[in-house]
Amino acid sequence: MPATHTDKAFEQDLRDLREKLLAMGAKVENLIAQSMKALTERDSPLAEKVVAADKDVNRLEVEIDELCRRILALRQPAASDLRLITTALKIVTDLERIGDLAVNIAERSMDLNQVPPLAPYVDTPRLAELAQQQVKKALDAFVSGDVAKAEEVLQGDDLLDALFLKIFNELLAYMMEDSKNIRRATALMFIAKHLERIGDHAMNVAEMVVYMVRGKDIRHPRSRNLPE
């Protein structure tokens, strides 16, 4: 992370930016956990709380965007600070989308709670745990400026994708076994896909951490002839 600035107001702005991003990250991590709890414990009131809590995530997104614009307008950031600010602008979008996906899971949970459960929920709770771990690890990498930890997130995405595919195939088998399972299995497929997308957003955050620290953009290597 950047060294301490002689301009104390500038340093405070950067500190506020990191703190707001961490607060937003903590909120979306909690939304993932609560939305899955609403599913596994068939707790629709909890799911409704997840939906309502999304407004706090959206508020933080707006506050972070405004803070970044203010810093860019009033300060003259050095290259490393400029990368921090542009990284923050990218990360906040991914975090907001993670919050939206957690809300989608909560809404699916409320629908599933109206019908008998499709037992078991396969490995969906495990997929949620992995997705949440990826988000936390990516945010930890951002806070510490730890490229090695960011690379762990990139490598861990394969496990998450493999588990998603396993769940998809198992749910497909449930649907083929009995047409009465189709509605519930389809809803669980959507939930699994939302969790897989959360993992993708965590990977986006990790890629931006690499850019922030090294100044190297590693996104889309195949389309840009970059080494993977």
Secondary structure, 3 states (H helix, E strand, C coil): CCCCCCCHHHHHHHHHHHHHHHHHHHHHHHHHHHHHHHHHCCCHHHHHHHHHHHHHHHHHHHHHHHHHHHHHHHCCCCHHHHHHHHHHHHHHHHHHHHHHHHHHHHHHHHHHCCCCCCCCCCCHHHHHHHHHHHHHHHHHHHHHCCHHHHHHHHHHHHHHHHHHHHHHHHHHHHHHHCHHHHHHHHHHHHHHHHHHHHHHHHHHHHHHHHHHHHCCCCCCCCCCCCCC
